[in-house]
Every structure is written in structure tokens, then in C-alpha cells.
Amino acid sequence: MSAGAAATVNATPLTRHHVDESLPFRPRKLSTGERCRRETLTYYSPRNKRIVTLTDAGPVALGLKLEFDPSLVAFVERPRRIALSEKQQIDLTYWTRDVKGKEQFLLFIPSAGTIASTRGLAAVRDREALDAAARRHGIELTYVAERDLLSASAERGAYWQLLPHVQHHRRLRVRSFVEASIEALLAVTPSLTLRGASKQLGERFTPDQVAAVLASMVHRGRLRIAAPVGFNEDSVLEVARAT
């Protein structure tokens, strides 16, 4: 789908290495060798308002989850390295800051780095060594196991489909008018679909424009997908309730 030129505005030019100078960390740049031998995803992040470069399938999946977490104001990939020993250093996967100012360092743990647990949660194999390294650097780690991420695969599928629409939202000249019209619909019913909203607003806006605004409202936490098995014209979107 695409919107015509009249429906877009010239957004701020994107630069690969732009970072928010007010944040305490910036992403470690990948070497040419790392880019060649590792799976990478480079995309414009509406959450961070900059281009991010994520590496490897697990951290990419985690990054997509952070991108659509409305409780976060920002996240930084590969924010710093810590030394496990004199000869081994590792990247921390993400640094995050939420809307209340709480900051965390996240470390993705692949399945090979976990062991079976009777509590049903993945236990980190080298937890003591990792915790000790974090203490030496004066930080605390939050571990995210690959096994735990797999349980939300349907939700991530929806995010993959929503992301291009959220990216398009920033270029829409009419986005505020579309959102006001959608809010008017939500005042009557707490849920809607892209197909239904597009039909009701079809005299003024294109389906692309409606999709972009709906996706942005999901991204910002105003709406949620009722059953996150993907995003399409018939996905039910409902007003997100505060928890």
C-alpha cells in the first residue's frame, strides 16, 4: 500500500548514527566483519526516532517487542560491554528507560545458555558468573531467555506487520485528522477493525492512511490487538485499558 504525495510531509532526514545526546548510552557500532557474518536488521525506529541496527534472530525479536512496548520511552542496542574475564567481553543486549524513568540492562540468553527448571521458567546456565561480572561493573542485569520469547511469537508476527504502517505514520500530513475521526468512532464502540474503520472513513481518507494511524495508536498503547495472531483488515483492535 502507498499513500499519494499529497498525503505525506517531508520528515526529518534519517541519519544512521543519530542518537539522542541526552541518553546515557549509545549503540556500539558494528564492525564490517560483524555485519558480514551476523544476521542484521536495520530499520527506522519510531520508538527511538532514529535508525537502529539489531543483530541475530533472538535480539531482533526482543528489539521488536521493545519497539511496541508503550511503557518505554527509549531503548539502546548494544549499550555497553562487560568483562566476564580478562580475555572475554560481551555486549549487553539492550538498555531501556520507561515512562517513569526506570532504567534496565537486558541480556538476551539463547536456548543453549539455559537449563531446565522445575518452575517452568528458563534458568540461566552461567547466572553466577554473569551476576558477578555485572556487580564488578556496578550494574544489575535483567535476563531474557529465548524460550520465554518464543511464547509470544504470534504477537511478534503482528508487530512485523504493524511496523511499516507506524513508520509511514510520521510522513502523513493528515494524521491528526485521521486520528480525530478514529477517536470519534471509538467514542461509540470500544473496538474496531481496519476494514470497518476504512469503510466508515472512506469518503475522507484512504485505507493506507487509516492503517498508519491505527498502527501508531497500537504502538503508543492507545489500542491493542484483541487476539495478536497477525495484523490484517479484520484484526479486532480494542481500546487498551490501563493496568
C-alpha positions in Angstrom: 0.0 0.0 0.0 1.1 3.5 -0.5 -0.3 7.0 0.0 0.0 9.7 -2.6 2.4 12.6 -2.3 -0.4 14.9 -1.2 -0.9 12.8 1.9 2.7 13.0 3.1 5.1 15.5 4.5 8.8 15.8 4.3 10.0 14.1 7.5 13.3 14.9 9.1 16.1 13.3 7.1 17.3 10.0 8.7 20.9 9.5 9.6 22.3 6.1 10.5 24.3 7.3 13.6 21.9 9.8 15.0 21.5 9.3 18.8 19.7 11.3 21.5 22.6 13.1 23.3 20.5 13.2 26.5 20.6 9.4 26.8 23.5 7.9 28.9 24.3 5.3 26.3 24.7 5.0 22.5 24.8 1.8 20.4 28.2 0.2 19.8 28.8 0.4 16.1 29.3 -2.9 14.3 32.5 -3.7 12.5 32.5 -4.6 8.8 33.2 -8.2 9.8 30.3 -8.3 12.2 28.0 -7.0 9.6 29.1 -9.7 7.1 28.9 -12.7 9.4 25.9 -11.8 11.6 22.3 -11.6 10.7 21.3 -7.9 11.0 18.2 -5.8 10.8 18.4 -2.1 10.2 15.2 0.0 10.3 13.9 3.3 11.4 12.6 3.0 15.0 9.6 5.2 15.8 10.2 4.5 19.5 13.7 5.9 19.4 13.2 8.3 16.5 16.4 7.0 14.8 17.8 4.2 12.8 18.6 1.1 14.8 20.8 -1.9 13.8 19.9 -5.1 15.5 21.8 -8.4 15.3 20.9 -12.0 15.4 17.4 -13.5 15.5 16.9 -13.5 19.3 17.9 -10.0 20.0 15.9 -8.8 16.9 12.8 -10.5 18.3 13.4 -8.8 21.6 14.0 -5.5 20.0 10.7 -5.7 18.2 9.0 -6.4 21.5 10.6 -3.3 23.0 9.7 -1.2 19.9 6.0 -1.9 20.6 6.2 -1.6 24.4 4.3 1.7 25.2 5.8 1.8 28.7 9.2 2.6 27.2 10.4 6.0 26.0 13.7 4.6 24.5 15.9 1.7 24.2 19.5 1.4 23.0 21.0 -1.7 21.4 24.5 -2.9 22.5 24.7 0.0 25.0 27.9 -1.2 26.7 30.2 -4.2 27.1 31.1 -6.0 30.4 34.1 -8.3 31.1 33.4 -11.8 32.1 37.1 -12.4 32.5 40.4 -10.8 31.4 40.0 -12.3 28.0 36.3 -12.3 27.4 33.9 -9.4 27.0 30.2 -9.5 26.0 27.7 -6.9 24.7 24.7 -6.2 26.9 21.7 -6.6 24.5 19.7 -3.5 25.4 19.4 -0.6 27.8 15.8 0.7 28.3 14.2 3.6 30.0 10.5 3.6 30.8 8.0 6.4 31.2 8.6 6.6 34.9 12.4 6.9 34.5 13.3 3.4 35.5 16.3 2.1 33.6 17.3 -1.5 32.9 20.1 -3.5 31.2 18.7 -6.5 29.3 20.8 -9.5 28.4 19.3 -12.0 25.9 20.1 -15.6 26.8 19.9 -18.1 23.9 18.4 -21.6 24.5 21.9 -23.1 24.7 22.6 -20.8 27.7 19.6 -22.0 29.8 18.9 -25.2 31.7 15.6 -26.9 32.7 13.8 -25.5 35.6 11.0 -27.1 37.7 9.3 -23.7 37.9 8.6 -23.6 34.2 10.9 -20.7 33.6 14.2 -20.9 31.8 17.1 -20.8 34.2 20.3 -19.1 33.1 23.2 -21.6 32.9 26.0 -19.1 33.9 23.9 -16.9 36.2 26.5 -16.7 38.9 29.3 -15.6 36.6 27.1 -13.1 34.8 25.8 -11.6 38.0 29.4 -11.3 39.4 30.5 -9.6 36.2 27.6 -7.2 36.4 28.4 -6.4 40.0 32.0 -5.6 39.1 30.7 -3.0 36.6 28.2 -1.6 39.1 25.1 -2.7 37.3 22.2 -5.2 37.5 21.1 -7.4 34.7 17.7 -8.5 33.6 17.8 -11.8 31.7 15.5 -12.5 28.8 15.6 -16.2 27.7 15.0 -17.2 24.1 12.5 -19.9 25.4 10.4 -17.2 27.0 10.4 -15.1 23.9 9.1 -18.0 21.8 5.8 -18.0 23.7 5.0 -14.6 22.2 5.7 -15.5 18.5 2.1 -14.6 17.4 2.4 -11.2 19.0 5.7 -10.5 17.2 4.1 -11.5 13.9 1.6 -8.8 14.4 4.3 -6.3 15.2 6.2 -7.1 12.0 3.1 -6.3 10.0 2.4 -3.2 12.0 5.9 -1.7 11.8 5.8 -0.4 8.2 2.5 1.4 8.9 3.9 3.0 12.0 6.9 4.2 10.0 4.6 5.6 7.4 2.6 7.5 10.1 5.3 10.1 10.6 5.0 11.2 6.9 1.3 11.6 6.9 0.1 15.2 6.5 -3.5 14.3 7.6 -2.6 12.0 10.6 -4.1 14.3 13.2 -7.4 14.5 11.3 -7.5 10.7 10.8 -6.9 10.1 14.5 -9.6 12.5 15.5 -12.0 10.6 13.2 -10.9 7.3 14.7 -11.3 8.6 18.2 -14.9 9.6 17.3 -15.6 6.1 16.2 -14.1 4.8 19.5 -16.4 7.0 21.5 -19.2 4.9 20.1 -17.6 1.5 20.2 -14.6 0.3 22.2 -13.3 -1.9 19.3 -13.0 -1.7 15.5 -11.2 -3.3 12.5 -9.2 -1.7 9.8 -11.8 -2.8 7.2 -14.6 -1.3 9.2 -12.8 1.9 10.0 -11.7 2.3 6.4 -15.3 1.9 5.2 -16.7 4.4 7.6 -13.9 7.0 6.9 -13.6 6.2 3.2 -15.0 9.4 2.0 -12.2 11.4 3.6 -9.2 9.0 4.0 -7.6 6.1 2.2 -7.1 2.7 3.8 -3.4 3.3 3.9 -3.9 6.4 6.0 -6.3 4.7 8.3 -3.9 1.7 8.7 -1.0 4.0 9.5 -2.9 5.8 12.3 -4.3 2.6 13.8 -0.8 1.1 13.8 0.6 4.2 15.5 -2.2 4.0 18.1 -1.2 0.4 18.9 2.5 1.5 19.0 1.6 4.2 21.5 -0.6 1.9 23.6 -3.9 3.6 22.8 -5.1 0.4 21.1 -4.2 -3.2 21.4 -4.9 -6.2 19.1 -7.5 -8.3 20.8 -6.1 -11.6 19.6 -2.5 -11.0 18.4 -2.2 -13.6 15.6 -1.3 -11.0 13.0 -2.5 -7.7 11.7 -4.9 -7.5 8.7 -8.1 -5.8 7.7 -10.2 -7.9 10.0 -8.0 -7.9 13.1 -10.0 -6.6 16.1 -8.4 -3.6 17.7 -9.7 -2.5 21.1 -9.1 0.3 23.5 -6.2 -0.6 25.8 -7.1 -0.4 29.4 -4.6 1.0 32.0 -3.3 -1.7 34.3 
